[in-house]
Amino acid sequence: MSLWFCWLTPAIPLLLPWLVRHGVGMAQATVCSRWDHSVGLDDIGLSQEGDVVIGAVFPIHHLPPAPDLSFSQHPDLQSCVNFQEDPLRWVHALVFAVDEINRNPFLLPGVRLGYRVLDSCGQHPWSLRGALSLVSGGNLRCETTDVPLVIGDASSTQSIILARTLGPLSVPVISYQASCGCLSDRQEFPNFFRTIPSDVYQALTMARLTWLLGWTWVGAIAADNDYGRQAIQVFEVAVRGTGVCLAFFETLNRANLVRDVERAADTVQASTARVILVFLWYTDIEALLLELGRRNVTDRQFLASEAWSTSGQLLRNPALFNVSRGVVGVAIRSAPMPGFEAHLRSLHPSRRPRDVLLKELWETEFKCSPGAAHAHDTSLLRSPLPPTPSESLSHPPPPTSSSPRPRLASCSGAETLEVVQSPFTDTSQLRITYNVYLAVYAAAHAIHSLLSCPQRDSPAWGSSFTCSPPHNISPAELLQHLNQVNFTTPLGEPFYFRGADVPAVYDLVNWQATPQGLLKLVTIGRVEGSNILIDQSAIQWNAGSNMVPVSVCSDSCPPGTRVARKKGEPVCCFDCIPCAEGEVSNTTGSLQCDRCPLEFWSNSNRTACVPRQLEFLSFSDTMGVTLTTVAVCGTVATAAVFMLFVYHRHTPLVRANNSELSFLLLLSLKLCFLCSLVFIGRPSAWSCRIRQAAFGVIFVLCLSCLLVKTIVVLAAFRSARPGAGQLMRWFGPVQQRGSVFLFTSVQVIICAVWLSISPPLPYRDLGLKGSKVILECEMGSVAGFSLVLGYIGLLASLCLLLAFLARKLPDNFNEAKFITFSMLIFCAVWISFVPAYVSSPGKYADAVEIFAILASSFGLLFCLFAPKCFILLLRPERNTKKHMMDK
């Protein structure tokens, strides 16, 4: 509250005359006296009389003078310093627009429009004092006409103060550069209008640009006021959920500019963000850029707000070349103003001798003083009141920016702006200038609407609430008409207010280097509402290349990985984790990996699902080739033994113990070796059925032959005992064949029932994780397979038991011993087969079964026939009946 009161203190006297004249329960003042001692401030301006006078404030100077700490006089506001040419061009845009309107026979016919312009200094107290001076008529004369509306100010904070202060008086305020989104609130600022789009649209445009250009890690620097802070707030809301986040946020306060610039430069230098979003006034960003250039921080890409994106002062500063090259900015849209350049170049102090602003421009451009001898008579608004004695003695008038400069020589009079190239005469980029132009036309059309009454010629004209005469325009009435203003500009474009705002239209600009080592402004796109049209190929970035700079906290996760958030860090800072097996991500920056369908598996890069490879025991892989080779070798060995026995079929060794069973046993062993090949290859319906049935039947045939041979051995030796002579009749050749057939038929019946009820079928095992699908034969009925193995085990056990009983029978060649050894091997193999088969997945289960078949077959072949082949081939002398019968 104290700061607000401080701002209002020098302005309160200016408000009292307005209150008196407009009748707020106070008596009409009869004595006119000077209450405000800031007499020099009203001299810094420009005015033109008219039937209706509009007021305006512009930041013609932007630095206040150093405060007087001597405490020898009242702390009145002093004239500001540091003259600016751009705002003076804005002032003359107002002058140019008023001249056009006064020449227009259709707009305000018969009414001459005037103006009164004061310097706001770009500071709150000066701006408020100037506005109150305008609406109250000032403190320098008693007979002045107050203005019904004010055009200004440039800053959002100043405009907020003006709108709040003038709101209770219903005085409209039209700003040409105040873009704070807060000013769109019609409940709080019903009297505020502007010809520049709201910062909400600018911040939204910057948010879309960061997303469009792939910048997810950006820093932000903003003015420490409503303009900067609210723009960053809108930006943060707009990028929420898009993966864009702020690396840092720094504010700059002009009152502590040096300290804040140091702090912001430290932050920029230490940050990994390569793109910096900046909402600052051009004089403030200039200090920051100079500091960054001094530190050689030249690899940052700046995204500029409209307040400095088109600043000619920055573009012309060679010290900023390296650090500011490549700036991309949102700019107020540029529009031509036909005749305006001619108006500017025609200005000359000789034609406007009382124009103190033109005099200061002349001193800046030509370093000479026009009319130096009459420097003290150049004020446009001179006071008719003499100073009071106290003012003359105790309070001498403070020096102003229009005070004479003794060091400047007088101008020759030949100086002219016709060929001068300066910020004042530069009309190539009319942006804020055009906004001022539009503000004047909006005010003129509202006044025109107010004065255009059907009963204008009647005696009661001026008594209506909606109509007023030119000499007595009510600000409240004008405010109503300003809300409804709708016209076509001289360029043929429609103009209207939507509340306080105008439709959002921006240019996108880029600071590009020229061969001369300077920077130039290039338009690279346009924004209309939410539509962004940008030519990225035309952009020159900060490194001088056409490659878009990268500014990310973490590089985007490539396909095949997913984003993993880092705890306690912004959403754009993350780790990239590879997808698990069976999961893929085929987009950049994927938040999750998708699981492949059952028939598919992820490729090695985890970027696509590919069909799983079918896995089965084939003839082409190493295991299949090995097992096939062993099976073929076993078949060949069995065939060789068979041929050897056929060759020696009439010898006692072959004929002993039923040679027919020996040949049948060799044939079954050969089939055992061959049936193992059925387990190799792609499982099909017929192969799954035949493999288990063939295995079961052939092994039972083999065991049946061994069992019968063992029984025959026992029966032969038992028949030699007294009273047992009839025993061999029950085990003759016919009975032996019948027994083999009977034992084998039981297995055939078991297999037939199994295959008919629940046969083995091909099955794709998708349960195992991996890139392969196990193609195997499903048992169908576990009970059926168990019966097959159980019957084989029963026969093997009987055979082992009988052979064990006959192992010590007296004979030179006791075949029961070899049957015992073979059955021991057989049982050992098949007992170990069961757990190995159950625990082996896929093709390895088939390999275990083949191994068991081959191992038991080789065991039978070598244990039963190797001793006989040894005698037949190497000891033929033992192949006699006598030797066979000797004990």
Secondary structure by P-SEA (a helix, b strand, c coil): caaaaaaaccccccaaaaaaaaccccccccbbbbccccccccccbbbbbccbbbbbccccccccccccccccccccccccccccaaaaaaaaaaaaaaaaaaacccccccbbbbbbbbbccccaaaaaaaaaaaaaccccccbbbbbccccccccaaaaaaaaaaaccccbbbbbcccccccccccccccccccccccaaaaaaaaaaaaaaacccbbbbbbccccccaaaaaaaaaaaccccccccbbbbbbccaaaaaaaaaaaaaaaccccbbbbbccaaaaaaaaaaaaaaccccccccccccccccccccccccccccccbbbbbccbbbbbcaaaaaaaacccccccccaaaaaaaaaacccccccccccccccccccccccccccccccccccccccccccccccccccccccccccccccccaaaaaaaaaaaaaaaaaaaaacccccccccccccccccccccccaaaaaaaaaabbbbcccbbbbbbccccccbbbbbbbbccccccbbbbbbcccccccbbbbccccccccccccccccccccccccccbbbbbcccccccbbbbbcccccbbbccccccbbbbccccccccccccccccccccccccccaaaaaaaaaaaaaaaaaaaaaaaaaaaccccccccccaaaaaaaaaaaaaaaaaaaaacccccaaaaaaaaaaaaaaaaaaaaaaaaaaaaaaaaaaaaccccccccccccaaaaaaaaaaaaaaaaaaaaaaaacccbbbbbcccccccbbbbccccccaaaaaaaaaaaaaaaaaaaaaaaaaccccccccaaaaaaaaaaaaaaaaaaaaaaaaaccaaaaaaaaaaaaaaaaaaaaaaccaaaaaaaccccccccccccccc
